[in-house]
Amino acid sequence: MLKRTTIKVLILKMKNMKHTHRFQVSVTDKYLLFPYHDKSDESQISILDNKGNVIRQFHTRITDKPPLYYIKFDSAELLHTTVVLSIVTDLPLNSVTDIIKQSSDPDPTTLDDFRPVYHFTAPTGWLSSPNGLFYKKGNYHLYYQHNAYGNKYENIISTHAVSDNMIDWHTKNTPTYIGNINETHNKSIVIDKENIAGFGKNAILAFYTSCMSPYSIHLAYSSNKGKTFTSYTNNPILAYNTDQEINDPKVFWHDASKSWIMVISTSPTISIYNSSNLKDWNKLSDFGVGISSNKGTWHSPDLFELPYGKTTKWVLLLNTKTGAPNGGSGTQYFIGEFDGKTFTADNISTALWLDYGKDHTSSMIWHNTPKDKVTYIAWMSNWEYTKNLPSKAFKNAMTIPRNLELGTNGEQIVLKSYPVKELKKIREEVSEFQTQLLDKSLNIQYFLDDNQGAYEIILEFDIVDTKTQRVKFSLLNTEGERLQYTLDLTKGLLLVDRSESGDCSFSKRFSKKLITAPLQVEKKYKFKLYVDKCSAELFLNKGKTVMTNLIFPSEPYNSLQLSVEEGRIDITKFRVHSLHNS
């Protein structure tokens, strides 16, 4: 229940066309709520104790009009005390004192129609790159770039979430400050099990970029399970005498050379360093000079080893804001060898992409995962239009977590990604459809009785006629909106059309008619599609081809259509599971 705060006015003055209001608030409930709208001008809010010490300071966009939602400040530890609010804003004093509320509820307005059911989102505000992923004692840890005070890319801090299954996440209320707000880029975290760096056994070490010119790499450590971090006194651990953009260090242990390795995006190349103590680093090599398949500036690199037959191969995973095959952001990779000093790619002439959809970038693997599995998550958005997405209380989400392995697609070695098995545990209602030969079309109305827009579709079929040209699969709703997938066997292409999938009005680049991926023509296809309110993630033939795309339908898709052009297919499995999350 919302209620007005008890306020005593202390000071009012004018400054640069802004008002600075300073007043007392008696804290009587768990949350202080500030009404937010992204069309408002920016305000600065400072929360001080009765001695004038700043408890929290942030910038947001408060409004005296109907808000998109409320910004929450957890005031539980301040209950039954008096704090001072100092607010620099263009709003008059009486508006400010009227709009600030207190509540025991974080805010019911954060229940956005497009908020996913089983994907990770921030409680409110802007979310971007995952960073600092690690596993320890049964828990997966996820840090992410976050603006807790609005849905724009500003006030960026690192927020910490924890899960025991990568599906149900608990976000820590207290922000994790590693470096200064808006001055740090993605970080990498490792667990120093042997106290190599001297900060204590099992200390959590964070490596991050300071983007204040000139760029530099810094180290911070935590002895309390990642709740707080202390900056290393001899920072920076790597300094650059240039304005060249240096980003996103990723650190891992290389057993063959008995050394720690760091890969860094150094625009436009990737630099590789090693260290024996995690504090002093030596440059070894660069990768990427003169590579024609580099379609954009690389960031968030990852280098890791995977089994391949009776041997192993190394994978260099790279992300880009521009240059992806369907425009904008994406995740590129190279497969090759790493000898502890130099990464050598098997093929540098052809760009390989982990996901051919429009909305997959800033991928990162978890450090220290059980059973040596390589598991990652990515940011499910695209810099071409991310700032204009129609969601209100939250902005952006992560993909579902995925495992990585090497396989073949035709004669080419490829990096496959497929959903983690934990997703099977959130299945509920199931609709099973008849196996059959299909030579025309199949229409299924209301494929789930209780359709909340979160489900998994499993479709497997054989191509039983060599004349088969195209297989089309469409999701539709009663508003006439449609998401369509086409397997074009004549051209060897997978096509996605989301131009009529729902709200596409916010960006011409979002409503692009066709999103394409290369398709290996085979006799059997296994089609697995995860839909969750505002997203559709397709995994074809166990992750040989993957497409992640955002969608914004006005209501859940509630019917489906499967059709064949020429020839026929034999449907061997066809079912839909509704998915839930606690």
C-alpha positions as CSV (number, residue, x, y, z in Angstrom):
1,M,0.0,0.0,0.0
2,L,1.4,3.4,-1.0
3,K,1.3,6.3,1.5
4,R,2.7,9.8,1.5
5,T,5.9,10.5,3.4
6,T,6.1,12.7,6.5
7,I,8.1,15.7,5.3
8,K,9.6,18.8,6.9
9,V,10.8,21.5,4.5
10,L,14.3,22.8,5.3
11,I,15.7,24.7,2.3
12,L,14.5,25.9,-1.2
13,K,16.8,27.7,-3.7
14,M,17.2,28.1,-7.4
15,K,20.3,27.0,-9.4
16,N,20.8,26.9,-13.1
17,M,17.0,26.7,-13.8
18,K,16.9,23.7,-11.4
19,H,15.5,23.7,-7.9
20,T,17.4,22.2,-5.1
21,H,15.0,20.9,-2.5
22,R,16.2,19.6,0.8
23,F,13.8,18.1,3.3
24,Q,13.5,15.5,6.0
25,V,11.7,12.2,5.7
26,S,10.7,10.0,8.6
27,V,11.2,6.4,7.3
28,T,8.1,4.3,8.2
29,D,8.2,1.6,5.6
30,K,10.6,-0.8,3.8
31,Y,10.8,1.2,0.5
32,L,11.1,4.8,-0.6
33,L,9.4,5.1,-4.0
34,F,10.2,7.8,-6.6
35,P,7.9,8.1,-9.7
36,Y,9.8,7.6,-12.9
37,H,9.2,8.5,-16.6
38,D,11.9,8.3,-19.3
39,K,10.5,11.5,-21.0
40,S,11.3,13.6,-17.9
41,D,14.4,15.6,-17.4
42,E,17.2,14.1,-15.2
43,S,17.1,14.8,-11.5
44,Q,19.8,14.1,-8.9
45,I,18.7,12.5,-5.6
46,S,20.9,12.3,-2.5
47,I,19.8,10.4,0.6
48,L,21.7,11.6,3.7
49,D,21.7,10.6,7.4
50,N,21.0,13.1,10.1
51,K,24.7,13.9,10.2
52,G,24.9,14.9,6.6
53,N,26.7,11.7,5.4
54,V,25.6,10.5,2.0
55,I,23.9,7.1,2.1
56,R,23.1,6.9,-1.6
57,Q,23.3,9.3,-4.5
58,F,21.9,8.7,-8.0
59,H,20.4,10.3,-11.1
60,T,17.0,9.5,-12.3
61,R,14.0,11.0,-14.1
62,I,11.3,11.8,-11.5
63,T,7.9,13.0,-12.7
64,D,4.7,14.6,-11.3
65,K,2.8,13.0,-14.2
66,P,1.5,9.4,-14.3
67,P,4.8,7.4,-14.0
68,L,5.9,4.4,-16.1
69,Y,6.8,2.9,-12.7
70,Y,8.4,3.7,-9.4
71,I,12.1,3.7,-8.6
72,K,12.6,1.9,-5.3
73,F,15.2,2.5,-2.6
74,D,15.4,-0.2,0.0
75,S,15.1,1.7,3.3
76,A,14.6,-1.3,5.6
77,E,17.8,-0.6,7.5
78,L,16.7,3.0,8.0
79,L,13.3,2.2,9.5
80,H,12.2,4.5,12.4
81,T,14.9,7.0,11.6
82,T,14.9,10.3,9.9
83,V,16.8,10.9,6.6
84,V,17.4,14.0,4.5
85,L,16.5,14.0,0.8
86,S,18.4,16.5,-1.4
87,I,16.8,16.6,-4.8
88,V,18.0,18.7,-7.8
89,T,15.1,18.9,-10.2
90,D,13.1,21.1,-12.5
91,L,9.9,20.2,-10.5
92,P,8.6,22.6,-7.9
93,L,8.8,21.7,-4.2
94,N,5.1,20.9,-3.6
95,S,5.2,18.4,-6.5
96,V,8.3,16.7,-5.1
97,T,6.8,16.3,-1.7
98,D,3.6,15.0,-3.1
99,I,5.0,12.3,-5.4
100,I,7.5,10.5,-3.1
101,K,5.9,7.5,-1.5
102,Q,6.7,4.8,1.1
103,S,5.5,1.2,0.8
104,S,6.1,-2.3,2.0
105,D,5.8,-3.5,-1.7
106,P,8.6,-2.8,-4.1
107,D,6.0,-1.6,-6.6
108,P,3.2,-3.4,-8.5
109,T,3.7,-1.3,-11.6
110,T,6.8,-3.3,-12.4
111,L,4.6,-6.1,-13.8
112,D,5.2,-5.2,-17.4
113,D,3.1,-7.0,-20.0
114,F,6.3,-8.0,-21.9
115,R,8.3,-9.2,-18.9
116,P,9.5,-12.7,-19.5
117,V,8.5,-15.6,-17.3
118,Y,11.7,-17.7,-17.3
119,H,14.3,-15.3,-18.6
120,F,16.5,-13.2,-16.4
121,T,15.5,-9.5,-16.2
122,A,16.5,-6.7,-13.8
123,P,13.7,-6.0,-11.2
124,T,13.5,-2.5,-12.9
125,G,15.4,-0.4,-15.2
126,W,18.1,-0.9,-17.9
127,L,20.0,-4.2,-18.2
128,S,22.9,-4.9,-20.6
129,S,26.0,-7.1,-20.7
130,P,26.4,-10.0,-18.3
131,N,29.7,-10.0,-16.6
132,G,31.6,-11.6,-13.8
133,L,30.0,-15.0,-14.1
134,F,31.2,-17.7,-11.8
135,Y,30.0,-20.9,-10.0
136,K,30.7,-21.6,-6.3
137,K,29.3,-24.1,-3.8
138,G,26.1,-24.9,-5.6
139,N,25.3,-21.4,-6.8
140,Y,25.6,-19.6,-10.1
141,H,26.6,-16.0,-9.8
142,L,25.6,-13.4,-12.4
143,Y,26.7,-9.7,-12.4
144,Y,25.2,-7.5,-15.0
145,Q,25.4,-3.9,-16.2
146,H,22.4,-2.2,-14.6
147,N,20.7,1.2,-14.2
148,A,18.5,0.7,-11.2
149,Y,17.2,4.2,-11.5
150,G,15.8,4.2,-15.0
151,N,15.4,2.4,-18.3
152,K,18.1,4.4,-20.1
153,Y,21.8,3.5,-20.6
154,E,23.1,5.8,-17.8
155,N,24.0,5.4,-14.0
156,I,25.5,2.1,-14.9
157,I,26.6,-0.1,-11.9
158,S,27.1,-3.8,-11.4
159,T,24.2,-5.7,-9.9
160,H,24.6,-9.2,-8.5
161,A,22.1,-12.1,-8.9
162,V,22.4,-15.7,-7.6
163,S,20.7,-18.9,-8.6
164,D,21.1,-22.6,-7.9
165,N,19.7,-23.6,-11.3
166,M,20.2,-20.6,-13.7
167,I,16.5,-20.2,-14.0
168,D,15.2,-18.9,-10.7
169,W,17.4,-15.8,-9.8
170,H,17.6,-13.8,-6.6
171,T,18.8,-10.3,-7.2
172,K,20.8,-8.7,-4.3
173,N,19.3,-5.5,-3.1
174,T,22.6,-3.8,-2.5
175,P,24.5,-2.7,-5.7
176,T,28.0,-4.0,-6.1
177,Y,30.4,-1.1,-6.6
178,I,33.5,-2.1,-8.5
179,G,35.0,1.1,-9.7
180,N,33.0,4.3,-10.2
181,I,29.5,4.6,-11.7
182,N,29.7,4.9,-15.6
183,E,33.5,4.6,-15.5
184,T,33.9,0.8,-15.6
185,H,33.3,-1.7,-18.4
186,N,32.7,-5.4,-18.3
187,K,34.5,-7.5,-15.7
188,S,35.8,-11.0,-15.4
189,I,35.8,-13.0,-12.2
190,V,37.9,-15.9,-11.1
191,I,38.2,-17.7,-7.7
192,D,41.7,-17.7,-6.4
193,K,41.5,-21.2,-4.7
194,E,45.3,-21.3,-3.8
195,N,45.7,-17.6,-2.7
196,I,48.0,-16.9,-5.6
197,A,47.3,-13.2,-5.5
198,G,47.7,-12.9,-1.7
199,F,44.2,-11.7,-0.9
200,G,43.2,-14.9,0.9
201,K,42.3,-18.5,-0.1
202,N,39.2,-18.7,-2.3
203,A,39.1,-14.9,-2.7
204,I,37.0,-13.7,-5.6
205,L,39.0,-11.6,-8.0
206,A,37.4,-9.1,-10.4
207,F,39.3,-7.8,-13.4
208,Y,37.6,-4.7,-15.1
209,T,38.3,-1.9,-17.5
210,S,38.4,1.7,-16.3
211,C,37.2,3.7,-19.3
212,M,38.5,7.0,-18.1
213,S,41.0,8.1,-20.7
214,P,43.5,6.6,-21.0
215,Y,42.0,3.2,-20.6
216,S,43.4,0.8,-18.1
217,I,42.8,-2.6,-16.5
218,H,42.1,-2.8,-12.8
219,L,41.8,-5.5,-10.1
220,A,39.4,-5.8,-7.1
221,Y,38.9,-8.6,-4.6
222,S,36.2,-9.9,-2.3
223,S,36.4,-12.0,0.8
224,N,32.7,-12.1,1.5
225,K,31.3,-14.1,-1.4
226,G,31.2,-11.2,-3.8
227,K,29.0,-8.9,-1.7
228,T,31.6,-6.1,-1.6
229,F,34.9,-5.6,-3.4
230,T,38.1,-3.8,-2.4
231,S,40.3,-2.1,-5.1
232,Y,43.9,-3.4,-5.3
233,T,46.2,-0.7,-4.0
234,N,48.6,-0.9,-6.9
235,N,46.0,-0.4,-9.6
236,P,46.1,-0.3,-12.6
237,I,47.5,-3.7,-13.3
238,L,47.7,-2.8,-17.0
239,A,48.0,0.8,-18.3
240,Y,47.9,2.1,-21.8
241,N,49.3,5.4,-23.0
242,T,46.7,5.9,-25.7
243,D,43.1,6.9,-26.1
244,Q,42.5,3.6,-28.0
245,E,39.5,1.8,-26.5
246,I,40.5,-1.1,-24.3
247,N,37.7,-3.3,-23.0
248,D,36.5,-6.4,-21.3
249,P,39.4,-8.5,-19.8
250,K,38.6,-12.2,-19.5
251,V,40.9,-14.3,-17.2
252,F,41.2,-18.1,-17.0
253,W,43.7,-20.7,-15.9
254,H,45.7,-22.5,-18.7
255,D,46.8,-25.8,-17.3
256,A,49.3,-26.7,-20.0
257,S,51.4,-23.6,-19.5
258,K,50.7,-23.4,-15.8
259,S,49.7,-19.7,-16.0
260,W,46.8,-17.4,-15.9
261,I,45.7,-16.0,-19.3
262,M,44.0,-12.7,-20.0
263,V,42.3,-11.9,-23.3
264,I,41.4,-8.2,-23.9
265,S,39.6,-6.4,-26.6
266,T,42.1,-3.8,-27.9
267,S,40.1,-2.4,-30.9
268,P,40.3,-3.8,-33.5
269,T,42.3,-6.8,-32.3
270,I,42.4,-9.1,-29.3
271,S,45.5,-9.0,-27.0
272,I,46.6,-12.0,-25.0
273,Y,48.6,-11.7,-21.7
274,N,49.8,-14.2,-19.1
275,S,50.6,-14.0,-15.3
276,S,51.9,-16.2,-12.5
277,N,50.3,-14.1,-9.7
278,L,47.2,-12.5,-11.2
279,K,48.7,-9.0,-10.6
280,D,51.7,-8.7,-12.9
281,W,50.9,-9.3,-16.6
282,N,53.0,-9.9,-19.7
283,K,51.9,-9.4,-23.3
284,L,52.2,-12.5,-25.4
285,S,50.4,-11.9,-28.8
286,D,47.6,-10.2,-30.7
287,F,44.9,-11.8,-32.8
288,G,42.9,-10.3,-35.6
289,V,45.3,-8.2,-37.6
290,G,44.2,-8.2,-41.3
291,I,41.3,-10.6,-40.8
292,S,38.7,-9.8,-43.5
293,S,35.9,-11.6,-41.6
294,N,36.1,-9.1,-38.8
295,K,32.8,-7.2,-39.4
296,G,32.9,-4.8,-36.5
297,T,34.8,-3.8,-33.4
298,W,35.2,-6.8,-31.1
299,H,34.4,-6.7,-27.4
300,S,33.8,-9.2,-24.6
301,P,36.2,-11.9,-25.8
302,D,36.2,-15.4,-24.3
303,L,38.8,-18.1,-25.0
304,F,38.2,-21.7,-24.0
305,E,38.9,-25.4,-24.8
306,L,36.3,-28.0,-25.9
307,P,36.5,-31.7,-26.7
308,Y,36.4,-32.6,-30.3
309,G,36.5,-36.3,-31.1
310,K,39.5,-37.8,-29.3
311,T,41.3,-34.4,-29.1
312,T,40.4,-30.9,-28.2
313,K,40.0,-27.5,-30.0
314,W,40.1,-24.0,-28.8
315,V,37.3,-21.4,-29.4
316,L,37.7,-17.7,-29.4
317,L,34.3,-16.1,-28.8
318,L,33.9,-12.5,-29.8
319,N,31.0,-10.0,-29.7
320,T,30.3,-7.0,-31.8
321,K,28.0,-4.0,-31.8
322,T,27.9,-3.8,-35.6
323,G,28.5,-6.1,-38.5
324,A,26.4,-9.2,-37.5
325,P,25.0,-11.1,-40.5
326,N,21.5,-9.6,-40.1
327,G,22.7,-6.2,-39.0
328,G,23.8,-4.7,-35.7
329,S,25.0,-6.7,-32.7
330,G,26.1,-10.4,-32.7
331,T,28.5,-13.1,-31.5
332,Q,31.3,-14.3,-33.8
333,Y,33.7,-17.1,-33.2
334,F,36.9,-18.7,-34.4
335,I,37.9,-22.4,-33.9
336,G,41.6,-23.2,-33.7
337,E,44.6,-23.9,-31.5
338,F,46.1,-22.1,-28.4
339,D,49.6,-23.0,-27.2
340,G,49.6,-20.8,-24.1
341,K,50.9,-17.8,-26.0
342,T,49.2,-17.5,-29.4
343,F,45.7,-18.3,-30.7
344,T,45.8,-19.6,-34.3
345,A,42.5,-19.9,-36.1
346,D,41.8,-22.8,-38.5
347,N,39.9,-20.5,-40.9
348,I,40.1,-16.7,-40.9
349,S,38.3,-16.1,-44.2
350,T,34.8,-17.1,-43.2
351,A,32.8,-15.5,-40.4
352,L,31.2,-18.0,-38.1
353,W,28.3,-16.8,-35.9
354,L,27.0,-18.5,-32.7
355,D,23.5,-17.2,-33.2
356,Y,22.1,-15.8,-36.4
357,G,19.1,-14.0,-34.8
358,K,19.0,-10.2,-34.4
359,D,19.1,-10.3,-30.6
360,H,22.1,-12.1,-29.3
361,T,25.4,-10.4,-28.2
362,S,27.7,-9.8,-25.2
363,S,27.9,-13.5,-24.5
364,M,30.0,-14.8,-21.5
365,I,30.8,-18.2,-20.1
366,W,30.6,-19.1,-16.4
367,H,33.9,-19.6,-14.6
368,N,34.4,-22.8,-12.5
369,T,31.3,-24.6,-13.7
370,P,30.7,-28.2,-12.4
371,K,31.8,-31.2,-14.5
372,D,33.8,-28.8,-16.7
373,K,30.7,-27.9,-18.7
374,V,31.0,-24.7,-20.8
375,T,27.9,-22.8,-20.1
376,Y,27.1,-19.3,-21.2
377,I,24.4,-16.6,-21.3
378,A,24.1,-13.6,-23.6
379,W,22.4,-10.2,-23.7
380,M,19.1,-10.6,-25.7
381,S,19.0,-7.3,-27.6
382,N,20.6,-5.3,-30.4
383,W,22.2,-1.9,-30.2
384,E,20.4,-0.9,-33.4
385,Y,17.1,-0.4,-31.4
386,T,17.6,-1.4,-27.8
387,K,16.9,2.1,-26.4
388,N,13.5,2.2,-28.1
389,L,12.0,-1.2,-27.1
390,P,8.4,-0.9,-26.0
391,S,8.8,-2.5,-22.6
392,K,8.3,0.0,-19.7
393,A,9.4,-1.1,-16.2
394,F,12.3,-3.1,-17.5
395,K,14.6,-2.7,-20.5
396,N,16.2,-5.8,-22.0
397,A,16.7,-9.4,-20.8
398,M,19.2,-12.2,-21.0
399,T,18.9,-15.3,-23.2
400,I,18.2,-18.6,-21.7
401,P,21.5,-20.2,-20.4
402,R,23.1,-22.5,-23.0
403,N,25.7,-25.2,-23.1
404,L,28.4,-25.2,-25.8
405,E,30.0,-28.1,-27.7
406,L,31.8,-28.7,-31.0
407,G,30.2,-30.6,-33.8
408,T,30.0,-30.7,-37.6
409,N,27.5,-29.0,-39.9
410,G,28.2,-30.7,-43.2
411,E,32.0,-30.8,-43.5
412,Q,32.6,-27.8,-41.3
413,I,33.4,-27.8,-37.6
414,V,30.9,-25.6,-35.8
415,L,30.2,-24.4,-32.3
416,K,26.8,-25.7,-31.2
417,S,24.7,-24.1,-28.4
418,Y,21.7,-25.8,-26.8
419,P,19.5,-25.0,-23.8
420,V,20.6,-26.2,-20.3
421,K,18.7,-29.2,-19.0
422,E,17.4,-27.2,-16.0
423,L,14.7,-25.8,-18.4
424,K,13.0,-29.2,-18.4
425,K,12.2,-28.9,-14.8
426,I,9.9,-25.9,-15.4
427,R,7.6,-27.7,-17.8
428,E,3.9,-27.9,-16.9
429,E,1.0,-28.5,-19.2
430,V,1.8,-30.5,-22.3
431,S,-0.2,-30.7,-25.6
432,E,0.8,-33.7,-27.7
433,F,-0.1,-33.7,-31.4
434,Q,-0.5,-36.6,-33.8
435,T,2.4,-37.9,-35.8
436,Q,1.5,-37.9,-39.5
437,L,2.6,-37.5,-43.1
438,L,2.0,-33.9,-44.2
439,D,1.9,-32.7,-47.8
440,K,-0.1,-29.5,-47.5
441,S,-0.9,-27.7,-44.2
442,L,-1.8,-28.4,-40.6
443,N,-3.6,-25.8,-38.4
444,I,-3.9,-26.1,-34.7
445,Q,-6.0,-23.7,-32.7
446,Y,-5.4,-23.0,-29.0
447,F,-2.4,-25.3,-28.6
448,L,-2.4,-24.7,-24.9
449,D,-5.4,-24.4,-22.6
450,D,-3.8,-21.9,-20.3
451,N,-1.5,-19.9,-22.6
452,Q,0.5,-17.2,-20.7
453,G,2.9,-16.7,-23.6
454,A,5.7,-18.9,-22.1
455,Y,6.2,-22.3,-23.7
456,E,8.5,-24.7,-25.5
457,I,7.6,-26.2,-28.9
458,I,9.3,-29.5,-30.0
459,L,8.8,-30.5,-33.6
460,E,10.7,-33.3,-35.3
461,F,10.2,-34.4,-38.9
462,D,11.8,-36.3,-41.8
463,I,12.0,-35.1,-45.4
464,V,10.5,-38.1,-47.2
465,D,10.2,-36.6,-50.6
466,T,13.2,-35.0,-52.4
467,K,10.8,-32.6,-54.2
468,T,10.1,-30.8,-50.9
469,Q,11.1,-27.2,-51.4
470,R,10.0,-25.3,-48.2
471,V,8.7,-26.1,-44.8
472,K,6.9,-23.2,-43.0
473,F,6.0,-22.9,-39.3
474,S,4.0,-20.0,-38.1
475,L,2.7,-18.8,-34.7
476,L,-0.4,-16.6,-34.8
477,N,-2.9,-14.8,-32.5
478,T,-6.4,-13.4,-32.8
479,E,-5.1,-9.9,-33.5
480,G,-3.7,-11.1,-36.8
481,E,0.0,-11.0,-35.6
482,R,2.3,-13.7,-36.9
483,L,5.9,-15.0,-36.4
484,Q,7.0,-17.2,-39.3
485,Y,9.9,-19.6,-39.8
486,T,10.8,-21.0,-43.2
487,L,13.2,-23.8,-44.0
488,D,14.1,-23.2,-47.6
489,L,15.6,-26.4,-48.8
490,T,16.2,-25.1,-52.3
491,K,18.4,-22.3,-51.2
492,G,19.8,-23.7,-48.0
493,L,18.4,-21.0,-45.8
494,L,16.5,-20.6,-42.6
495,L,14.3,-17.5,-42.8
496,V,12.5,-15.7,-40.0
497,D,9.8,-13.1,-40.6
498,R,8.8,-11.0,-37.6
499,S,7.6,-8.0,-39.5
500,E,4.0,-8.7,-38.5
501,S,4.8,-10.3,-35.1
502,G,3.4,-7.5,-33.0
503,D,4.6,-4.0,-32.2
504,C,7.4,-3.2,-34.7
505,S,6.7,0.5,-34.9
506,F,9.6,1.6,-32.8
507,S,12.3,0.8,-35.3
508,K,12.5,0.1,-39.1
509,R,15.6,-2.1,-38.4
510,F,13.5,-4.2,-36.0
511,S,10.8,-4.7,-38.6
512,K,13.2,-5.9,-41.3
513,K,11.3,-8.3,-43.5
514,L,13.6,-11.4,-43.3
515,I,16.2,-12.6,-40.9
516,T,18.3,-15.3,-42.5
517,A,20.7,-18.1,-41.5
518,P,22.6,-20.7,-43.5
519,L,20.8,-24.0,-43.4
520,Q,22.4,-27.4,-43.9
521,V,20.0,-29.5,-46.0
522,E,19.5,-32.8,-44.2
523,K,17.0,-35.6,-44.2
524,K,15.9,-35.1,-40.5
525,Y,15.2,-31.9,-38.6
526,K,14.7,-31.3,-34.9
527,F,13.1,-28.0,-34.2
528,K,13.0,-26.7,-30.7
529,L,11.5,-23.2,-30.0
530,Y,11.4,-21.4,-26.7
531,V,8.9,-18.5,-26.6
532,D,8.7,-16.2,-23.5
533,K,6.4,-13.2,-23.8
534,C,8.8,-11.0,-25.8
535,S,11.3,-13.5,-27.2
536,A,11.6,-16.5,-29.5
537,E,14.8,-18.7,-29.4
538,L,15.0,-21.4,-32.0
539,F,17.5,-24.3,-31.8
540,L,17.6,-26.4,-35.0
541,N,19.2,-29.8,-35.0
542,K,20.6,-29.7,-31.5
543,G,22.0,-26.2,-31.9
544,K,23.8,-26.4,-35.2
545,T,21.7,-23.4,-36.3
546,V,20.3,-21.0,-33.7
547,M,18.1,-17.9,-34.0
548,T,17.2,-15.5,-31.1
549,N,14.7,-12.8,-31.9
550,L,12.7,-10.4,-29.8
551,I,8.9,-10.1,-30.5
552,F,6.2,-7.8,-28.9
553,P,2.8,-9.3,-29.7
554,S,-0.3,-7.6,-28.3
555,E,-1.4,-11.0,-26.9
556,P,0.2,-14.5,-26.7
557,Y,0.2,-16.5,-30.0
558,N,-2.5,-19.1,-29.5
559,S,-2.5,-21.0,-32.7
560,L,0.1,-22.5,-35.1
561,Q,0.3,-23.5,-38.7
562,L,2.7,-26.0,-40.4
563,S,2.8,-26.2,-44.1
564,V,4.8,-27.9,-46.9
565,E,5.5,-26.6,-50.4
566,E,5.7,-29.5,-52.9
567,G,6.8,-32.9,-51.6
568,R,5.9,-34.0,-48.0
569,I,7.3,-34.5,-44.5
570,D,6.8,-37.2,-41.9
571,I,6.1,-35.6,-38.5
572,T,7.7,-37.9,-35.9
573,K,7.3,-35.8,-32.8
574,F,5.1,-32.7,-32.1
575,R,4.3,-31.3,-28.7
576,V,4.1,-28.0,-26.7
577,H,5.0,-27.6,-23.1
578,S,3.9,-24.6,-21.1
579,L,6.7,-23.2,-18.9
580,H,6.5,-21.6,-15.5
581,N,8.9,-20.1,-13.0
582,S,8.5,-19.8,-9.3
